[in-house]
Amino acid sequence: MVLDGIVSSPHRRSGSMRKQFPKDELGSWSTLVQRHRFLLTALGLLAFLCTIYLYFAVTLGATDTCSGLEGTERATCKLQHA
């Protein structure tokens, strides 16, 4: 048939669609870093920004020492700190 020459089944293909790498190239750390440089950079930037956020969240967060008290104890505590 004419279509047999144009359309081939996956079983007739000799090559694979995936890129073949040598065995020593797959296990190399430098290759892994080169392939994922963008993701590693984004992860490092995200970690840095989260660290800055947590620093300011802790240092500028609620510093109310009377937050757990109620009633007259809270009023007395606020008067002591005023």
MISE-832824 format. One line per 10 residues: number of its first residue (from 1); their letters; for each residue x negated, y negated, z negated of N, C-alpha, C, O. Coordinates in steps of 0.001 Angstrom, whole numbers. Layout:
% MISE-832824
NUM> A> X Y Z X Y Z X Y Z X Y Z | ...;
//
This chain:
% MISE-832824
1> MVLDGIVSSP> -817 1181 0 0 0 0 -869 -1257 0 -2029 -1217 -411 | -317 -2338 450 -1058 -3596 502 -1258 -4167 -896 -2305 -4746 -1185 | -260 -4008 -1767 -350 -4573 -3117 -1391 -3877 -3977 -1880 -4468 -4940 | -1739 -2651 -3660 -2750 -1945 -4460 -4103 -2642 -4413 -4847 -2613 -5393 | -4424 -3258 -3306 -5687 -3971 -3192 -5669 -5301 -3914 -6721 -5776 -4340 | -4494 -5925 -4067 -4378 -7239 -4702 -4194 -7109 -6211 -4881 -7765 -6994 | -3264 -6259 -6599 -2959 -6088 -8016 -3589 -4784 -8486 -3279 -3708 -7975 | -4449 -4896 -9433 -5069 -3685 -9962 -4605 -3474 -11393 -4368 -4435 -12125 | -4481 -2263 -11775 -4044 -1951 -13128 -5197 -2153 -14098 -6355 -2160 -13681 | -4905 -2317 -15380 -5986 -2486 -16362 -6883 -1263 -16468 -8038 -1374 -16878;
11> HRRSGSMRKQ> -6371 -116 -16107 -7172 1104 -16201 -8218 1181 -15107 -9216 1886 -15260 | -8013 471 -14005 -8952 507 -12898 -10086 -500 -13064 -11102 -407 -12375 | -9926 -1437 -13947 -10956 -2462 -14134 -12190 -1839 -14775 -12095 -1045 -15712 | -13319 -2210 -14260 -14558 -1671 -14813 -15123 -2584 -15894 -15729 -2095 -16847 | -14942 -3888 -15773 -15493 -4833 -16741 -14480 -5189 -17803 -13274 -5027 -17617 | -14975 -5665 -18893 -14111 -6094 -19986 -13930 -7602 -19919 -14799 -8318 -19423 | -12791 -8082 -20424 -12534 -9520 -20420 -13316 -10221 -21525 -13564 -11424 -21435 | -13700 -9502 -22547 -14446 -10107 -23653 -15917 -10238 -23296 -16474 -9405 -22581 | -16531 -11287 -23802 -17947 -11507 -23554 -18753 -10533 -24402 -18504 -10379 -25597 | -19692 -9896 -23787 -20518 -8917 -24484 -21775 -9604 -25030 -22436 -10359 -24318;
21> FPKDELGSWS> -22095 -9336 -26290 -23274 -9904 -26926 -24206 -8771 -27334 -23754 -7678 -27675 | -25494 -9035 -27298 -26428 -8019 -27799 -26214 -7793 -29288 -25702 -8666 -29988 | -26603 -6630 -29763 -26381 -6269 -31170 -27097 -7221 -32125 -26531 -7590 -33153 | -28321 -7624 -31812 -29067 -8489 -32723 -28504 -9908 -32760 -28710 -10621 -33742 | -27806 -10329 -31723 -27267 -11684 -31692 -26031 -11819 -32584 -25785 -12899 -33122 | -25261 -10769 -32750 -24040 -10852 -33542 -24320 -11024 -35031 -23550 -11693 -35720 | -25381 -10451 -35538 -25652 -10491 -36964 -26499 -11660 -37413 -26813 -11759 -38599 | -26877 -12539 -36526 -27782 -13632 -36848 -27030 -14789 -37506 -25970 -15202 -37035 | -27592 -15305 -38601 -26975 -16449 -39301 -27046 -17703 -38450 -26111 -18504 -38447 | -28138 -17883 -37730 -28264 -19092 -36911 -27222 -19102 -35794 -26682 -20156 -35455;
31> TLVQRHRFLL> -26943 -17944 -35228 -25907 -17860 -34197 -24542 -18172 -34781 -23733 -18861 -34158 | -24289 -17665 -35974 -23015 -17921 -36638 -22842 -19414 -36912 -21756 -19959 -36713 | -23894 -20068 -37362 -23835 -21509 -37644 -23655 -22291 -36351 -22894 -23258 -36326 | -24326 -21904 -35291 -24201 -22615 -34013 -22788 -22503 -33456 -22254 -23476 -32924 | -22190 -21348 -33571 -20848 -21145 -33019 -19778 -21874 -33818 -18763 -22291 -33261 | -19996 -22029 -35112 -18976 -22620 -35983 -19431 -23938 -36585 -19033 -24278 -37700 | -20245 -24673 -35876 -20789 -25931 -36398 -19681 -26931 -36714 -19727 -27586 -37755 | -18689 -27060 -35838 -17599 -28009 -36066 -16807 -27637 -37314 -16506 -28502 -38136 | -16470 -26368 -37462 -15698 -25938 -38628 -16486 -26109 -39920 -15928 -26509 -40942 | -17761 -25811 -39878 -18584 -25980 -41081 -18730 -27460 -41444 -18733 -27810 -42624;
41> TALGLLAFLC> -18849 -28317 -40448 -18931 -29761 -40711 -17627 -30267 -41314 -17635 -31039 -42273 | -16504 -29825 -40745 -15197 -30244 -41267 -15001 -29735 -42694 -14459 -30452 -43535 | -15430 -28522 -42970 -15311 -27970 -44321 -16173 -28744 -45312 -15740 -29008 -46434 | -17378 -29107 -44911 -18250 -29899 -45779 -17674 -31274 -46058 -17722 -31751 -47192 | -17131 -31916 -45032 -16505 -33236 -45205 -15289 -33144 -46112 -15077 -34011 -46960 | -14496 -32107 -45939 -13324 -31908 -46794 -13733 -31692 -48247 -13111 -32251 -49151 | -14758 -30899 -48482 -15234 -30679 -49846 -15740 -31982 -50469 -15491 -32249 -51644 | -16442 -32782 -49686 -16951 -34061 -50175 -15809 -35006 -50546 -15831 -35627 -51609 | -14811 -35113 -49668 -13679 -35994 -49947 -12853 -35512 -51131 -12351 -36325 -51907 | -12706 -34208 -51276 -11975 -33679 -52437 -12725 -33957 -53731 -12108 -34222 -54763;
51> TIYLYFAVTL> -14044 -33898 -53683 -14839 -34206 -54868 -14658 -35662 -55278 -14488 -35959 -56460 | -14692 -36567 -54309 -14483 -37990 -54606 -13080 -38213 -55169 -12903 -38950 -56140 | -12081 -37570 -54551 -10702 -37709 -55027 -10565 -37222 -56467 -9950 -37895 -57295 | -11130 -36068 -56765 -11029 -35536 -58127 -11761 -36419 -59134 -11306 -36582 -60265 | -12898 -36988 -58723 -13626 -37885 -59626 -12756 -39070 -60016 -12632 -39392 -61197 | -12154 -39719 -59026 -11326 -40880 -59336 -10020 -40489 -60017 -9499 -41259 -60825 | -9484 -39328 -59715 -8253 -38882 -60372 -8495 -38651 -61855 -7624 -38929 -62679 | -9670 -38144 -62199 -9978 -37890 -63613 -10357 -39171 -64326 -9893 -39418 -65439 | -11196 -39997 -63701 -11668 -41199 -64392 -10609 -42296 -64463 -10550 -43029 -65451 | -9774 -42421 -63436 -8767 -43473 -63432 -7377 -42949 -63786 -6390 -43680 -63694;
61> GATDTCSGLE> -7304 -41696 -64184 -6012 -41091 -64508 -5443 -41633 -65802 -5923 -42629 -66343 | -4423 -40969 -66284 -3743 -41406 -67502 -4695 -41329 -68684 -5192 -40261 -69042 | -4934 -42486 -69274 -5819 -42549 -70442 -5020 -42871 -71694 -5571 -43315 -72702 | -3724 -42644 -71617 -2855 -42931 -72754 -3076 -41865 -73823 -2705 -40706 -73638 | -3678 -42260 -74936 -3946 -41299 -76005 -2696 -41016 -76824 -2693 -40090 -77636 | -1650 -41783 -76633 -425 -41603 -77391 625 -40814 -76605 1795 -40803 -76988 | 233 -40164 -75529 1208 -39540 -74641 1915 -38346 -75274 3057 -38063 -74913 | 1283 -37639 -76198 1905 -36465 -76797 2733 -36761 -78032 3360 -35862 -78591 | 2741 -37998 -78458 3438 -38361 -79695 4833 -38894 -79397 5105 -39376 -78297 | 5720 -38802 -80399 7083 -39317 -80252 7488 -40082 -81504 6959 -39868 -82595;
71> GTERATCKLQ> 8435 -40971 -81309 9038 -41688 -82434 8081 -42635 -83112 7374 -43412 -82470 | 8078 -42549 -84453 7273 -43491 -85239 5782 -43238 -85070 4978 -44166 -85154 | 5414 -41985 -84834 3989 -41696 -84627 3479 -42395 -83360 2359 -42905 -83329 | 4302 -42409 -82337 3914 -43073 -81088 3820 -44585 -81293 2881 -45220 -80814 | 4773 -45148 -81991 4746 -46598 -82261 3515 -46966 -83069 2866 -47976 -82797 | 3195 -46152 -84054 2015 -46418 -84895 742 -46306 -84049 -173 -47118 -84187 | 689 -45313 -83189 -492 -45137 -82337 -654 -46329 -81386 -1769 -46813 -81193 | 442 -46804 -80794 355 -47947 -79889 -65 -49213 -80636 -788 -50044 -80087 | 374 -49360 -81860 -35 -50521 -82639 -1512 -50466 -82974 -2182 -51499 -83017 | -2022 -49272 -83211 -3450 -49122 -83525 -4322 -49461 -82325 -5406 -50023 -82481;
81> HA> -3849 -49118 -81118 -4648 -49362 -79920 -4425 -50755 -79329 -5132 -51149 -78402 | -3461 -51496 -79848 -3185 -52829 -79290 -4093 -53884 -79884 -3994 -55057 -79524;
//
